[in-house]
């Protein structure tokens, strides 16, 4: 003979399971840097700034470039233009570095160079650190704030010439 749970106990158990699942959703909502980006190296992407999203939790911007997603140090073999998606820090942290929204918005349609940690999986994305504007100013939009003007950890900032 099989015993059945009372209806009230089954309802409470169901409520507990659903509540636990709903509480776990925010854990997946914010990603980890190491999950999406390769922090052991930098890429430099030069292209046309096409879009800026200045909002929390991160700023985002797009750059159209002929850089190959498989090898960002080389142009795409077919000459294809790719839209690269870059993520910066939160608005408040970016503003603390002295960067303003207008610095990026005023550069839409102009050539910029982005220094970033590349996205994993040969995807055209990166965790942006700095953006060099057409007037030769370099604005800080991400990770550089942790290390200042000095080199980042390990040897990822070594100049191959020196």
Secondary structure, DSSP 8 states (H G I E B T S, - for coil): ------HHHHHHHHHHHHHHHHHHHHHHHS--HHHHB-TT--EEEEEEEEEEE--SS--EEEEEE-B-SS-TTSB-TT---EEEEEE---HHHHHHTT--HHHHHTTTTSEEEEEEEEBTTS-SEEEEEEEE-TTS-EEE-SGGGGTTTS--STTTT--TT-
